[in-house]
């Protein structure tokens, strides 16, 4: 993953714009855009955050199948009225997820029955609690 696009001096900018690194930069961008994800953990939980602004919590489906967390969303696009079509026309539309699906492999240390999710300010947050680790039994053995 590249964060900064390097300028190649030997490649003219006209050709550089044609050879974009972003393969999703096509006319139907919104049809297969995938939300960005943050995953972090602390001592008791893993947390998965998906950036999906403009959706409602009813649009999401979260499933757990064996050791796989499946997150998907689908939004049915309402047809625009003719008045809205006359008011403005998009020259480029890059956000507005119509549907997406993301899968995450869960570690064995997750308690799948206690997974919780919330959706606030355009971020879907899934909290995955960890199982309590069995503490090793420490025992002194007497030598006879």
Residue pairs with C-beta under 8 A, 6 or more apart in sequence:
2 21
5 21
7 16
8 16
11 19
24 32
24 33
29 93
29 94
30 93
30 94
30 95
30 96
30 97
30 98
31 98
33 94
33 95
33 97
33 100
34 100
34 102
35 50
35 51
35 52
35 97
35 100
35 102
36 50
36 51
37 48
37 49
37 50
37 51
37 102
38 47
38 48
38 49
39 46
39 47
39 48
39 49
39 104
40 46
40 47
41 47
41 130
43 130
44 129
44 130
45 127
45 128
45 129
45 130
46 107
46 110
46 127
46 128
46 130
47 125
47 126
47 127
47 128
48 69
48 71
48 104
48 125
48 126
48 128
49 123
49 124
49 125
49 126
50 71
50 102
50 123
50 124
50 126
51 122
51 123
52 60
52 73
52 97
52 100
52 122
52 123
52 124
53 95
53 122
54 95
54 96
54 97
54 122
55 73
55 75
55 97
55 119
55 122
56 119
57 119
59 73
59 74
59 75
60 71
60 72
60 73
60 117
60 119
60 124
61 70
61 71
61 72
61 73
61 74
62 69
62 70
62 71
62 115
62 117
62 126
63 69
63 70
63 72
64 70
64 106
64 112
64 115
67 105
67 106
67 107
67 108
68 103
68 104
68 105
68 106
69 103
69 104
69 105
69 106
69 115
69 126
69 128
70 101
70 102
70 103
71 101
71 102
71 103
71 104
71 124
71 126
72 99
72 100
72 101
72 102
73 97
73 99
73 100
74 98
74 99
75 96
75 97
75 98
75 99
77 98
106 112
106 128
109 130
109 131
109 133
110 128
110 129
110 130
110 131
111 128
111 129
111 130
111 131
112 128
114 129
115 126
115 127
115 128
115 129
116 126
116 127
117 124
117 125
117 126
117 127
118 124
118 125
118 127
119 125
